[in-house]
Amino acid sequence: MNEGKGIVALRNLKTDKVYLFFSDDIKKDCVDMRFKLDLGMHPCKALQDDYARTGLEVFRFDTIKLTDDPSALDEIKGDFDLYN
């Protein structure tokens, strides 16, 4: 997991679905997202449901692109099967 700013994917390794987000602090935001998922409080219901059903073991955080530009997220969304 990289530090810095960029686009991150939380990937379901079983279904290959991806939750994409832009982060100003990749390491911190990944920890925060895992905390929300563990508590059942993530705002993306489909992601939360899959996480609750399968658990952490089938999910992986991937840094897709290091960038300062949040609009880069829109440019790559079409490349993934998304939760969001």
N, C-alpha and C positions, 0 to 999 in steps of 0.2 A: 504494500500500500504506500503510495507516494505522499509526500507532504507538498503543500503548495496549493495552487488553484487549478481547476480543470473540470473535465467532464468525467463522471464516474458512472459505472453500471453495476447494479446489483443483479447478478445473473442467477436464475434458477437453472441449475445444471441438469435437472430432470426434464424440464419442459422447454428449455432454452429461451424462456421469456425473460425480459430485461426491464428493470426500473432504472431510467436514466435521470441524472440530476447534475446541475452545475454546483460546484463547491468552491468557496473561498478558502477553505481549510479542509482538505481531503481527509486527513487522518481523523480530525475531530468530528467531521460530519458522518463518517462511516461508523464511528463509535456511537454517536448520537442515534443514528438510524437503527443500529442493532439494539440499542437500549429500548427504543420505541417499539420495535418488533417484538422483543422479549416481553414487554409489558402489554402487548396487544393494542397499542395506541397509534400505529402508523396510519396516516390519513388515506393511503391507497388501499381500499378494502380488498381488492383482488390479491394484491401482494401480501397483505396481512393474513388473508385466509390461507394462501398457499404456504406461508411460513408457519402458521399454526398447525397445519395438516402434516407438513413434512419435516419441519425443524431446520435448524441452522445448517446441518450437514450437506444439504443440497443447494446451498447458496454460496456465492463467491462475489466479493467486490473486485472489480477491475477498473483501473484507471485507463480510460479510453484516449484522452488527449489532455496534455498539460497546456492550459491557455488562460489568459486573463479575460477573454471575451465570452460572456454568457450566451451571446447570440450564436456561437458555434454549436450549441446544443441543438438548435432548430435545423441546422444544416445536416446533421447525421441521424436524426430521428427515423428517417425512412429506411435506414439500414438494419433495423432491429424489429423483432416482435415484442411490442411494448406492453407493460402493465399500465403505463401512464400516457 
